[in-house]
């Protein structure tokens, strides 16, 4: 970690697997961010049960992604098209980031982490810098910026692969996507349109909603709360829960499938971002509990 002064309410310690993490204990919110992958592991406003789900059996090992919280997918989403041996969802989530700035005010803590292209594994993308700003308060604000420092255009995919904690996903629904077209990866079909009903769960749900910038609301009837996810500069939303059969084959989820749902802010596939030299792109999400 760089030599950055940590304000009151923020400390650096050693978390799971020996990974360094920033722990936030502020009057309005608490949370943690691992430098490995710039991974937001937890966040909750004071007096509110945890908003993010982190698997108790997640592997905390080099080369493996942390399961839960907010994995940061970049510079590709899913399998790499250029190299079948490259890590799924890119290398950003399995690479140590550097803390560049830490600030605290009366209403939030703001942490800024960076990853430069020359510190990342070899990739055709060239020279770039990624800056991830995490602001924890009554809301959680996640802002992911990529700057093209090279002389050629830079093309990439990106996603905030956020896992939300719910009482029981079978009593939970996701609203806000009515009328959006989606690719149903679980069923292997494309071009479907979401009707007026919200997305519900019980079996595997793996849907890529394309061309939507709408806010989504996770309605958790068991805990009588709603989690609102608003986003900017994001043209896609992914909704995912593995369901019982697929989860049974995933050692870091297992029976935990009932206690989480993913609603992801993304730009993938046809909405991959192309930056000309010197340009910047910022994708952001704001999360609040009602």
C-alpha positions in Angstrom: 0.0 0.0 0.0 1.2 3.5 -0.7 2.0 5.9 2.1 -1.5 7.3 2.5 -2.7 8.9 5.8 -5.8 7.1 7.1 -8.4 9.3 8.7 -10.2 8.5 11.9 -12.6 5.7 11.3 -10.4 3.8 8.8 -7.7 1.3 9.7 -5.5 -1.1 7.7 -5.3 -4.6 9.0 -4.9 -8.2 7.8 -8.1 -10.0 6.8 -9.0 -13.4 5.6 -6.2 -15.3 3.8 -3.6 -12.8 5.0 -4.9 -10.2 2.6 -4.6 -6.5 3.5 -7.9 -4.8 4.0 -9.2 -1.4 4.9 -11.8 -1.5 7.7 -14.3 1.4 8.0 -15.9 2.1 11.4 -17.7 5.4 10.9 -20.6 6.9 12.9 -22.9 6.5 9.9 -21.6 3.3 8.3 -19.2 0.3 8.5 -17.6 -1.8 5.9 -14.4 -3.3 4.5 -12.4 -3.2 1.3 -9.6 -5.7 0.4 -6.8 -4.3 -1.6 -6.7 -7.6 -3.4 -9.1 -6.9 -6.3 -10.2 -3.6 -4.7 -12.9 -5.9 -3.3 -15.7 -4.3 -1.3 -16.4 -7.1 1.2 -19.1 -5.5 3.3 -21.1 -2.3 3.9 -24.0 -1.3 6.0 -25.4 2.0 7.4 -25.4 2.1 11.2 -28.3 0.2 12.6 -28.9 -1.8 9.4 -28.2 -5.5 8.9 -25.4 -6.2 6.3 -26.4 -5.2 2.8 -23.8 -7.2 1.0 -23.4 -11.0 1.1 -20.0 -12.6 1.5 -19.6 -16.3 1.3 -18.3 -17.8 4.6 -16.5 -20.5 2.5 -15.0 -18.1 0.0 -11.4 -18.9 -0.9 -9.0 -16.1 0.0 -6.1 -17.2 -2.1 -3.9 -15.6 -4.8 -5.3 -16.3 -8.2 -8.9 -16.9 -6.9 -11.7 -14.4 -6.8 -13.3 -13.6 -3.5 -16.9 -14.9 -3.5 -19.4 -12.3 -2.6 -19.3 -8.6 -1.8 -18.5 -6.6 -5.0 -16.1 -8.4 -7.3 -14.9 -5.9 -10.0 -15.0 -7.4 -13.5 -12.5 -5.8 -15.9 -11.3 -5.7 -18.7 -13.7 -8.5 -19.9 -16.8 -10.2 -18.6 -17.2 -13.9 -18.5 -14.6 -16.0 -20.4 -11.9 -14.1 -22.3 -12.5 -14.2 -26.0 -8.8 -13.6 -26.8 -7.4 -16.4 -24.6 -9.3 -19.3 -23.2 -6.7 -19.7 -20.4 -7.2 -16.1 -19.1 -9.1 -15.7 -15.8 -12.9 -15.4 -16.1 -14.2 -11.9 -15.6 -10.7 -10.4 -16.1 -7.8 -9.9 -13.9 -8.8 -6.8 -11.9 -10.5 -8.8 -9.2 -7.5 -11.0 -8.6 -4.8 -8.3 -8.7 -3.7 -6.2 -5.8 -4.7 -2.5 -6.1 -3.0 0.6 -4.5 -4.7 2.9 -2.1 -4.2 6.4 -3.5 -6.5 8.5 -1.3 -8.5 8.2 1.9 -10.9 10.9 3.3 -13.6 11.1 5.9 -16.3 13.7 6.5 -19.3 13.8 8.9 -21.4 11.7 6.5 -19.1 9.3 4.7 -15.7 7.7 4.2 -14.2 7.9 0.7 -11.4 5.6 -0.5 -9.7 5.8 -3.9 -7.8 2.8 -5.3 -5.9 2.6 -8.5 -4.6 -0.1 -10.9 -2.2 0.8 -13.7 -1.8 -1.2 -16.9 1.9 -1.8 -16.3 1.1 -3.7 -13.0 -1.5 -5.9 -14.6 -0.9 -9.2 -16.5 -0.2 -8.9 -20.2 -3.2 -7.7 -22.1 -3.7 -6.3 -25.6 -5.3 -3.2 -24.1 -2.0 -1.2 -23.8 -1.5 1.7 -21.5 -4.4 2.6 -19.1 -5.2 3.5 -15.5 -8.3 2.3 -13.6 -9.5 4.3 -10.6 -12.1 3.0 -8.2 -13.7 5.4 -5.8 -15.7 3.8 -2.9 -17.8 6.2 -0.7 -19.4 4.5 2.3 -22.1 6.4 4.2 -25.9 6.1 4.4 -25.5 5.1 0.7 -22.8 3.1 -1.0 -21.4 4.9 -4.0 -19.1 2.9 -6.4 -17.4 4.8 -9.2 -15.2 3.0 -11.7 -13.1 5.1 -14.1 -10.8 4.0 -16.9 -8.4 6.3 -18.6 -6.8 5.5 -21.9 -3.1 6.5 -21.7 -2.0 4.9 -24.9 -2.0 6.0 -28.5 -4.6 3.5 -29.8 -8.2 3.0 -29.0 -8.9 0.9 -25.9 -11.9 -1.5 -25.8 -13.1 -3.3 -22.6 -16.0 -4.7 -20.7 -16.8 -3.9 -17.1 -19.2 -4.9 -14.3 -19.8 -4.4 -10.6 -20.7 -8.0 -9.8 -22.6 -7.1 -6.6 -23.9 -9.7 -4.2 -26.8 -8.6 -2.0 -27.8 -10.2 1.3 -31.4 -11.3 1.5 -33.5 -13.2 4.0 -34.5 -15.8 1.5 -34.2 -15.3 -2.3 -37.4 -17.3 -2.8 -39.2 -14.5 -1.0 -37.3 -11.8 -2.9 -37.9 -10.1 -6.2 -36.2 -7.6 -8.5 -38.2 -4.8 -10.0 -37.3 -2.1 -12.5 -36.6 -4.1 -15.7 -40.1 -4.3 -17.2 -39.9 -4.0 -21.0 -36.2 -4.7 -21.1 -34.8 -7.3 -23.5 -32.7 -10.0 -22.0 -30.4 -13.0 -22.8 -31.5 -15.9 -20.6 -28.2 -17.8 -20.1 -29.7 -20.5 -17.9 -32.3 -21.4 -20.6 -29.9 -20.7 -23.5 -32.3 -18.3 -25.2 -32.0 -14.7 -26.3 -34.3 -11.8 -27.3 -36.9 -12.3 -24.5 -38.6 -9.3 -23.1 -39.3 -8.8 -19.4 -43.0 -8.5 -18.7 -44.6 -6.3 -16.1 -43.9 -8.7 -13.3 -40.6 -8.5 -11.3 -37.9 -11.1 -11.6 -38.5 -13.9 -9.1 -36.2 -16.8 -7.9 -36.3 -20.4 -7.0 -34.4 -22.1 -9.8 -31.3 -20.8 -11.6 -31.6 -17.2 -12.9 -28.8 -15.9 -15.1 -30.1 -13.0 -17.2 -28.3 -10.2 -19.1 -30.6 -7.3 -19.6 -29.4 -5.2 -22.5 -29.8 -1.5 -23.3 -31.2 -0.5 -19.9 -30.1 2.2 -17.6 -33.0 1.8 -15.3 -32.7 1.7 -11.5 -33.5 -1.7 -9.9 -35.2 -2.4 -6.6 -34.6 -5.6 -4.6 -37.8 -6.3 -2.6 -36.9 -8.5 0.3 -40.2 -9.4 2.0 -38.6 -11.6 4.7 -36.6 -8.7 6.1 -39.2 -6.0 5.1 -36.6 -3.9 3.3 -35.9 -2.7 -0.2 -32.5 -2.2 -1.7 -32.4 0.4 -4.5 -29.6 0.3 -7.1 -29.2 3.3 -9.3 -26.5 3.5 -12.0 -24.9 5.9 -14.5 -23.1 5.2 -17.8 -24.1 1.6 -17.7 -26.2 0.0 -20.5 -26.6 -3.5 -19.1 -27.8 -5.1 -15.9 -27.1 -8.7 -14.9 -29.4 -10.5 -12.5 -28.1 -13.8 -11.2 -28.7 -16.5 -8.6 -27.4 -20.1 -9.2 -30.5 -21.9 -7.8 -30.1 -25.1 -5.8 -28.8 -27.5 -8.4 -25.9 -25.3 -9.7 -25.1 -24.0 -6.2 -24.7 -27.6 -4.9 -21.8 -27.9 -7.3 -20.2 -24.7 -6.1 -18.1 -25.2 -2.9 -18.1 -21.5 -2.1 -21.9 -21.1 -2.4 -23.7 -24.3 -1.6 -26.7 -23.7 0.6 -25.9 -20.0 0.6 -27.8 -19.6 -2.6 -30.9 -18.8 -0.7 -29.3 -15.8 1.1 -28.0 -13.8 -1.8 -28.9 -12.3 -5.2 -26.7 -10.5 -7.7 -27.8 -7.3 -9.5 -24.9 -6.1 -11.5 -24.1 -2.8 -13.1 -22.3 -3.5 -16.4 -21.2 -2.7 -19.9 -20.7 -5.9 -21.7 -21.0 -7.6 -25.2 -22.4 -5.1 -27.7 -22.1 -2.4 -25.1 -18.3 -2.8 -24.4 -16.7 0.5 -24.0 -14.2 1.9 -26.6 -12.1 4.8 -25.6 -10.0 6.9 -27.9 -6.5 7.9 -26.8 -6.6 10.3 -23.8 -10.3 9.7 -23.1 -11.9 8.6 -19.8 -15.0 6.6 -19.0 -16.8 6.5 -15.6 -19.4 3.9 -14.7 -21.1 4.2 -11.3 -23.7 2.7 -9.0 -25.4 4.1 -5.9 -27.0 1.7 -3.4 -29.4 2.6 -0.6 -31.7 0.8 1.7 -35.3 1.7 2.2 
